[in-house]
Amino acid sequence: MTDSHSSFTPAELRKLRNLKSPYGIQRFLDAMPYHLANTAWSPLRVLHENTAHCFEGATFAAAALRANGYRPLILDLEAENDTDHVIAIYRVSGHWGAVAKSNYTGCRYREPVYRTLRELALSYFDVYFNLRRERSLRTFSRPVNLARFDHLHWMTTDMPLWFIAEYLFEIHHYRLLAPGMQKRLHRLDDRSFRAGCLGRAEK
């Protein structure tokens, strides 16, 4: 790990490194139950609890990517009449991919085939919807390198990571839709809605 403040034990580091690749990290996240609590656990807490929601899954994935030689990058996808979605991003041969935990089927892993972050963000558009079946994705943030929070021990702290969530609210986001597009959007058909909600955790 490049984080000089890391306090992962050797066994915990081995567990992260044994995931080996972005896809290995995604499989590990997929095997975890999705939880609905209003928490902001650190990657270490997620590792111990073996459950996460979208924000925690993204920060965990960023830490695991870091353990495997990638930069710990995340991206915020901002929605209207819906919750935001945070993903961990990585780059292979100049192309972007993503690792993510989601309560919806289509908002998870992306292979590294996208030339730009806009292309990557747009790949989530059709599968990002609210319970009124509205396609709700509107903007995406610039990438955030979580190394900027190393002094706050973001990977292993017992404190919640709300400082990262707050930072995501503050930074610039780029629009995905041109003026007028939003009014022409259609709601999801029943089959697509049911497919996207497959396995969804509910209170």
Helices and strands as residue ranges (DSSP letters): H 10-17, H 22-31, H 43-49, H 54-67, E 73-79, E 85-92, E 95-99, E 110-114, H 117-122, E 137-141, E 144-145, G 146-152, H 162-170, E 173-175, G 182-184, H 190-196
